[in-house]
Amino acid sequence: MAFGAAWHPINRPPEELRAGRAELGRLAQAAGRATAPAITLRNDVRVLRPGQAVPTSAHAGRVMAGEPSALIDQIGEIAGCGVEHLVLEFLSEDGRVLDEQMDAFASEVRPAFA
């Protein structure tokens, strides 16, 4: 805790992020730090269209998935848990689907956080 700049969990749900944030605060205070380390989450994500199912993650844990409005809500929730930086790994079957995912995210989700 004396030297850490961030906690970087992978695919963790909001309740674990909240608990982790509280623990970081406790440890930082015990170490005499003025502020706790940042939370930088890496998460699998899938922009879904009607009728599509949530894919399974190769990394285990929570996949953020849904139509754009649902993803906006999910990202807002994790921001409320103290996540300052979000690294996304788009789940796709191939390069074409990856491009579709990234385009949909850039045009329909990302503007909500600009």
N, C-alpha and C positions, 0 to 999 in steps of 0.2 A: 504494500500500500504506500510505502514511502516514495516510490518512484513512478508508479503507474500513471499514464496519461489518459487511459480509456479502458473501458470494458467492452469487448467486442463479441457478444454472443451470436449464435447462429440459430435462426428459426425458432425463437422463443416466444411464447404467448404473452399477452399483456400482464397477466398476473405474476409471471416470473420476472418480467421486466420491472414491475413495481417493487417486488420483493428485493430484487437485486439493487435497485436504486436506493432503497432504504438501507440495505447492508453497506453499500458503498459510502453512504453518508455517515453511518455509524463508524466504520473503519477510518474514514478520513478524519473525523472528529477525534477519534482515539489517537491518531498519528499526529495530531496538531496541524492538519492541513486546513487552509481557509476554505477550500472548495473540494468537492468530490470529483473524481475522474469523470470524463464524459462517457456517455453510452453511445456506442456506434454499432448498430445492428446490421447483420447481413441476413437477408431473407430471400427465400425462393418466392417467386411471384408468377402469377398467370392471369392475364386479362381474359376473362371469359365472355363469350357471346352466348345468347340464349340457347339452352340445350346442352351446353358443354359441361363436363364434369371436372371437378378439381383433381389435378394429377397428383400422384404420389411423389414425394421428395426423395431423392437419392441420399439426402443428408439427414433424414429423420426430422421430426419436429413439425412446426406449424408452417403451412404454405399459405401465403397471402394470396387469395384468389377471389375473383368475382367480376361482375360487370364494373365498368369504370366508377360508377357512384359508390359501389361497395368498397372498392379499393381506396377511394378518397376517405371514406369513413374509417377503414382499417388503419391507414397511414396517420390520420388524425388521432386515433386512439393511441397508437404507439408513441406519437409525439407527446401526447399528454402523459405518458409514462416516463418521460425524460429522455427519449431517444433524440440525440442531436444530429446524427448522421445516419443515413440509410443507404446500404449497399444492396442492390438488387441483382438476383440471378434469375433471368427469365427462363421458364420451363417451356421447351418447344421440341417438336419432333425433328425439325430440320431448319435449314437456313431461311426458307420462305416464311415459315411460321414464326421464327425468331424476329424477322423483319416486321411482320404483322403485329406481333406483341409490342415491340419497341415503338412502332408508329402509333398504335392505339394508346399506349401509355403516354407518349410525348404529347399527343394532341388532346386526349380526353382526361388524363389524370394529373399530369404534372402542372398544368396551368392553375389548378386549385391551390398550389403551394408557391406560386410565384410572388 
